[in-house]
Amino acid sequence: GWKTLQTFRRGYARTHASTQRVPGMRMRMSCACGGTQKRLYTAPSPPSIPSQRARPCTLARRVTARASPSAEALLQVKSLSAEVADGSAKKVLKGLDLVVHPGEVHAVMGQNGSGKSTLSKVLVGHPDYDVTDGDVRFDGQDLLEWDPEERARRGLFLSFQNPIELPGVNNLDFLRMACNARRKFMGMSEFDPLEFYAHVSQVMERMSTGEESGRMDSNKFLNRNVNEGMSGGERKRNEVLQLAVMAPKLAILDEIDSGLDIDALKEVAHAVNVLRKGTTPAPQSTDGSSTTSDDAMSVVVITHYQRLLDYIEPDFVHIMKDGQIVETGDKNLAKELEAFGYKNKNVAK
């Protein structure tokens, strides 16, 4: 497992590498020693990127060129190509295009092996992949020039499909160090332990559904080690809690619905909707005051199933095939896939 919270893990690895070996932390400790992703390609200045606006979808529609994008686009991916960094030169992304504006929700769907999770890992700088062509702009800057820690500090977040346990790492300490790393980058004062506990308690209260079964119990999350002894649903809730604490500009949720029962799915979706609407408590100012954030978070949801999109309604639905986005539509496109499947729907080739 791997994630964009390396801002915490870098400091933790430096402090604890000599005394404790945590399963799954090998790559994180490599980052702590200064290792960064090798980049094989230097992208040129970004060309004009088509904008995306939802329109009624048909059963066999191909994506065509569109008008120039708004200057306010948060994420602009143009002709992105990548290969596995194991010397095999196996291409996994083949000229992919994507534009995400602030506050938008994009759902990415596709059959197994189409490149959905690979896209998410390439965007956050996973060292298993090398970018060979294309350009990626995040908030107007070259995303590919940053190491994974820098991408996390600047507001890019990736959730795990299968969150791993970190034995010996207290969840409250983990969340506080991750939060403070981002606050420090933004020029804000860091939380001391008591200030952070008050802040995260307020975050958890906002994320709760209002029903007793949907309340986030601090004893279940804050006083335990990261994901240790947690059920699948609790681990996914903990992922969303990390998301809320980091308050990113763009959240990539990689199959966050996998392994969830219907109640857990509703609770996770509710929390994501609260976060993306900018209604979670904003970080406290230096005078101790706390406000509500007005900045809407953008979300890219990777999923196999339409049922998640009943609760997190997308502005756009994209179908991936063979490392490319081959079709884009509105939420009805996901319903068509649910009804007809990929083969019967005649997805663009």
SULHUQUI-V745971 format. One record per residue. SS is DSSP state (H for helix, E for strand, - for the rest). PSI is psi in whole degrees, -180 to 180 (NA if undefined). NEAR is the number of other C-alpha atoms within 10 Angstrom. Layout:
ss = (SS | SS)
psi = (PSI | PSI)
near = (NEAR | NEAR)
This chain:
ss = (- | - | - | - | - | H | H | H | H | H | H | H | H | H | H | H | - | - | - | - | - | - | - | - | - | H | H | H | H | H | H | H | - | - | - | - | - | - | - | - | - | - | - | - | - | - | - | - | - | E | - | - | - | - | - | - | - | - | - | - | - | - | - | - | - | - | - | E | - | - | - | - | E | E | E | E | E | E | E | E | E | E | E | E | - | - | - | - | - | - | E | E | E | E | E | E | E | E | E | E | E | - | - | - | E | E | E | E | E | E | - | - | - | - | - | H | H | H | H | H | H | H | H | H | - | - | - | - | E | E | E | E | E | E | E | E | E | E | - | - | E | E | H | H | H | - | - | H | H | H | H | H | H | - | - | E | E | E | E | - | - | - | - | - | - | E | E | E | E | E | H | H | H | H | H | H | H | H | H | H | H | H | H | H | H | - | - | - | - | - | - | - | H | H | H | H | H | H | H | H | H | H | H | H | H | H | H | - | - | - | - | H | H | H | - | - | - | H | H | H | H | - | - | - | E | E | - | - | - | - | - | H | H | H | H | H | H | H | H | H | H | H | H | H | H | H | - | - | - | E | E | E | E | E | - | - | - | - | - | - | - | H | H | H | H | H | H | H | H | H | H | H | H | H | H | H | - | - | - | - | E | - | - | - | - | - | - | - | - | - | - | E | - | - | - | - | - | E | E | E | E | E | - | - | - | H | H | H | H | H | - | - | - | - | - | E | E | E | E | E | E | - | - | E | E | E | E | E | E | - | H | H | H | H | H | H | H | H | H | H | H | H | H | H | H | - | - | - | -)
psi = (155 | 155 | 168 | 11 | 32 | -18 | -37 | -46 | -28 | -48 | -39 | -42 | -39 | -38 | -37 | -3 | -32 | -15 | -17 | 135 | 110 | 125 | 135 | 1 | 7 | -48 | -35 | -39 | -29 | -41 | -37 | -26 | 6 | 4 | 136 | 165 | 133 | 130 | 124 | -11 | 134 | 115 | 146 | 179 | 142 | 130 | 176 | 135 | 133 | 144 | 164 | 129 | 134 | 146 | 159 | 133 | 152 | 170 | -21 | 59 | 134 | 152 | 130 | 170 | 144 | -177 | 169 | 148 | 162 | 147 | -11 | 5 | 134 | -46 | 126 | 113 | 124 | 119 | 43 | 125 | 143 | 158 | 162 | 133 | 48 | 12 | -5 | -17 | 27 | 119 | 132 | -26 | 136 | 76 | 46 | 140 | 139 | 138 | 127 | 125 | 161 | 135 | -5 | 152 | 122 | 129 | 132 | 121 | 165 | 163 | 165 | 136 | 8 | -14 | 12 | -56 | -33 | -42 | -46 | -41 | -38 | -40 | -33 | 1 | 33 | 132 | -8 | -6 | 143 | 130 | 126 | -17 | 159 | -179 | 139 | 122 | 129 | 117 | 36 | -1 | 162 | 104 | -35 | -13 | -13 | 148 | 169 | -39 | -41 | -39 | -40 | -44 | -31 | -2 | 25 | 129 | 138 | 129 | 149 | 147 | -46 | 88 | 136 | 159 | 145 | 82 | 137 | -5 | 109 | 135 | -40 | -43 | -41 | -49 | -41 | -43 | -37 | -45 | -45 | -31 | -42 | -40 | -42 | -42 | -36 | 5 | 23 | 157 | 148 | 151 | 138 | 171 | -42 | -41 | -41 | -38 | -42 | -40 | -48 | -30 | -39 | -39 | -46 | -36 | -41 | -32 | -17 | 151 | -13 | -22 | 151 | -39 | -18 | 11 | 138 | 112 | 121 | -32 | -29 | -22 | -51 | -31 | 13 | 166 | 158 | 111 | 2 | 124 | 9 | 148 | 171 | -42 | -38 | -37 | -40 | -37 | -38 | -35 | -44 | -34 | -42 | -42 | -44 | -40 | -39 | -27 | 60 | 170 | -35 | 125 | 128 | 115 | 103 | 101 | 50 | -14 | -7 | 134 | 9 | 139 | 176 | -38 | -44 | -37 | -44 | -41 | -44 | -43 | -41 | -46 | -43 | -41 | -39 | -44 | -43 | -18 | 1 | 32 | 13 | 158 | 132 | 158 | 141 | 146 | 176 | -22 | 5 | -6 | 156 | 137 | -177 | 133 | 138 | -4 | 119 | 133 | 141 | 148 | 134 | 114 | 120 | 122 | 158 | -16 | 142 | -23 | -35 | -35 | -7 | -25 | -31 | 95 | 122 | 151 | -32 | 147 | 128 | 141 | 127 | 144 | 128 | 45 | 14 | 156 | 115 | -12 | 140 | 138 | -167 | -165 | -21 | -24 | -38 | -37 | -35 | -42 | -40 | -37 | -38 | -19 | 171 | -40 | -50 | -25 | -15 | 58 | 141 | 139 | NA)
near = (12 | 21 | 19 | 24 | 29 | 25 | 23 | 22 | 22 | 18 | 18 | 17 | 23 | 13 | 12 | 12 | 15 | 8 | 8 | 11 | 14 | 16 | 11 | 13 | 17 | 13 | 15 | 21 | 22 | 13 | 22 | 20 | 11 | 9 | 13 | 16 | 18 | 14 | 15 | 11 | 14 | 13 | 16 | 10 | 9 | 16 | 11 | 11 | 20 | 19 | 17 | 21 | 12 | 12 | 12 | 10 | 16 | 12 | 15 | 11 | 14 | 16 | 13 | 9 | 10 | 11 | 11 | 12 | 16 | 13 | 9 | 11 | 17 | 20 | 22 | 25 | 21 | 21 | 17 | 22 | 22 | 25 | 21 | 17 | 16 | 11 | 7 | 8 | 13 | 12 | 17 | 22 | 27 | 20 | 18 | 19 | 19 | 19 | 20 | 23 | 22 | 18 | 18 | 20 | 24 | 26 | 28 | 25 | 25 | 22 | 15 | 12 | 13 | 19 | 22 | 28 | 20 | 19 | 22 | 20 | 20 | 21 | 22 | 24 | 27 | 20 | 20 | 14 | 24 | 23 | 26 | 20 | 20 | 22 | 25 | 24 | 19 | 21 | 18 | 14 | 14 | 16 | 23 | 23 | 16 | 16 | 21 | 26 | 23 | 20 | 22 | 26 | 24 | 19 | 18 | 25 | 26 | 23 | 24 | 20 | 19 | 17 | 18 | 16 | 18 | 17 | 17 | 13 | 16 | 17 | 21 | 20 | 18 | 19 | 24 | 23 | 23 | 23 | 26 | 22 | 22 | 25 | 19 | 13 | 12 | 11 | 8 | 15 | 15 | 20 | 20 | 11 | 13 | 8 | 13 | 22 | 18 | 11 | 19 | 23 | 15 | 13 | 21 | 20 | 16 | 19 | 27 | 19 | 18 | 12 | 8 | 9 | 12 | 17 | 15 | 23 | 15 | 15 | 8 | 13 | 21 | 19 | 13 | 18 | 20 | 25 | 24 | 17 | 12 | 16 | 12 | 17 | 20 | 18 | 22 | 27 | 24 | 23 | 23 | 23 | 22 | 21 | 25 | 25 | 24 | 25 | 27 | 24 | 22 | 28 | 24 | 27 | 24 | 21 | 22 | 26 | 24 | 17 | 15 | 17 | 11 | 12 | 12 | 19 | 20 | 19 | 24 | 29 | 24 | 17 | 24 | 23 | 19 | 18 | 27 | 25 | 16 | 18 | 19 | 25 | 22 | 19 | 24 | 19 | 12 | 11 | 7 | 8 | 9 | 13 | 12 | 12 | 16 | 12 | 18 | 20 | 25 | 25 | 27 | 21 | 26 | 25 | 22 | 20 | 17 | 20 | 15 | 23 | 17 | 14 | 16 | 22 | 17 | 22 | 16 | 23 | 25 | 23 | 23 | 23 | 22 | 18 | 21 | 23 | 25 | 20 | 21 | 25 | 24 | 20 | 23 | 17 | 22 | 26 | 16 | 17 | 22 | 15 | 12 | 13 | 14 | 15 | 8 | 11 | 15 | 13 | 19 | 16 | 9)
